[in-house]
Amino acid sequence: MLRKATLLLILLPGLALGQTTAGTVTALVTTQSVRGQANRADCASSTTLSTWTLVTSLTIAAGDKWRVATVATGTGCTTSGGVPTGIFQDVLATAATQAISSIPVNSMATGAGVTSCTLATDQDINLCVYYLPLGLTTNWQLAAQGTFRFQLAAPPAPVISGSTPGDSQLSLNVTPGTVTADYQATTGVTFTVTCTPPTGTAATGGPGNAGTIVCSGLTNGVAYKLTAVGSSVAGNPGATSAVYPAGTDTTPLPFADFWSTYKAVGGVETGGCGTGGAGALAPVLAVLALLAARRRRS
Amino acid sequence: MKKVLLALLLVTALPAAAQTPVISWKESPRWGSFQVTVSPFAPNIDSEFTNALPYAAIFGTDRPLMVQLQFNKSVWITEFGTLDVGGGIGYWQIWGQGIYQDSAGNTLRGGTTSLMILPVQLQAGYRWEWFYERFSVPFEPYVRGAIIDDIWTASGQSGTSSWVTSNGTIQRGSGGTFGWSFTVGVGLVLDFIDTTLSRQMDYDIGINRTLLVFDFTRSSVNNFGSSKSWQLGPSYWAWSVGLQFVF
């Protein structure tokens, strides 16, 4: 009986799986400015890396290690049974809050079962960090978990609905395109326009939100062809718009504004101050208002 | 016996008398007025030309709304009406497209250009309140005269426009132009619709009276006839509509 009890005590740490702490973990991919996301290129690249920042309340001892892993969101991080296989070598734990760098992004995708980096829809996964006391797998516990999005959807081809020429520039009116089976990104999409002359180098404008996007630095008198393309929130390029044909509305010219038009026909106004100075009434009004306010208070 | 009955009658009547509210309301002292109006507006800039219409060529014949705020101090209040003096400021802007004449004589349009006017004014006006005060006729006619300074900016693609004269002088498309205006109008006293509510408004926030105002204004803004100034006043009696709060 005593021997059985002793054996049970020895095995207990291994059986005590299922312990979890309320730690959190986030991941920042080196090519992204926002935490918790990666695009198609990041997903497919073996060289794009991420840094995981984990925050736990564990007491760390010498020799303890972290094991990092990923799973599909529907599965969730493991809390019992054998400790899952890591996607990266086990890392020496130095503190309850620690950054783990150089984790390959494509390993994160593979570990979570993301079958392709060109899927039409975004794939959400869970980040899991397991605590291995003394680096052993016998008394492990889930130390922290978090979420991460492989932002794989790309935006549909936008539509150039019009162009207004200016002096050495074109103002393009860009509207988002219609979602298709292959292009489904709609939120956070920005657009870049390209103005291509018959010969020479094309100019670009943007990125900007849907609406008016300006292509500047153009040559007056040259008719440009125009295209636009969207980019998803994580940077997946979308389909290119239909070509907006060259014409008078895509030809920059030195248009005369109102003041130039007025002066060109002999307008007498010269600008600047009128009798007594421009805006002279404004300070007078301010003084009167001040006097009125003071009188009312008194 | 009669005395007892009389006493009983008085005693029973007392509670009823005590329950009847005695409404005594006195209007709060007046200080001035605040007014917000909108008015379709177009300056008569083309009036200085006989063979060109630069304003119409760029901006067309639209009359965008001018918004104006006026703040007045009542300096003379009588049983007939109130004399107000004060000031005001407004905002108006119009956008158009620039012009390019090609070698074949075709006129092409492009580039965004605008003209913005901020009218600042000092004013004095008189409002006849006698009809409403004496006969409860909810109309208050008024007149107002003002000195105006239109602060204006003409802009093109790169901000404030500029023009280089033949002798190399740069004339920037911004400045201030003075003028005058005269207004005649009438205010519909909205308080008559619900006098209880209007009294409550006076009690709560001190607004004595609310008027729906409608008026016509004749103005000339060309630095009082200067030969070196354009005309920023409209070519017509401009109507405006708005609300006036007397407080």
Interface residues (C-beta under 8 A of the other chain):
Chain A: T164 P165 G166 D167 Q169 S171 T248 D249 P252 L253 P254 F255 A256 D257 F258 W259 S260 T261 Y262 K263 A264 V265 G266 G267 V268 E269 T270 G271 G272 C273 G274 T275 G276 G277 A278 G279 A280 L281 A282 V284 L285 L288 A289 A292 R296
Chain B: W31 G32 I45 E48 F49 A52 P54 Y55 A57 I58 F59 F71 K73 G86 G87 I89 G96 Q97 G98 I99 Y100 D102 L108 R109 G110 G111 T112 T113 S114 L115 V120 Q121 L122 I147 I148 D149 I151 A154 S155 G156 Q157 S161 S162 W163 Q171 R172 G173 S174 G175 G176 T177 F178 N223 F224 S226 S227 K228 S229 W230
